[in-house]
Amino acid sequence: MRVVATELLTNVSGLADEMLRYLVTRIPETVEDDELRGLTLGSCSSNIESVQVAV
């Protein structure tokens, strides 16, 4: 588990971008509003970073 968490944390930005792209395919409105896009991207990053806390 720690190995996976460490690998995730080395690429938080890239993974968060991928998560956002995934969400946009399902919720297109996410990118229509800059504030909502920023908040969603921040949420993606926070969720990835929380993996380390859980491990």
Buried (B, 14 or more C-beta within 10 A) or exposed (E): EEEEBEEBBEEBEEBBBEBBEEBBEEEEEBBEEEEEBEEBBEBBBEEBBEBEEEE
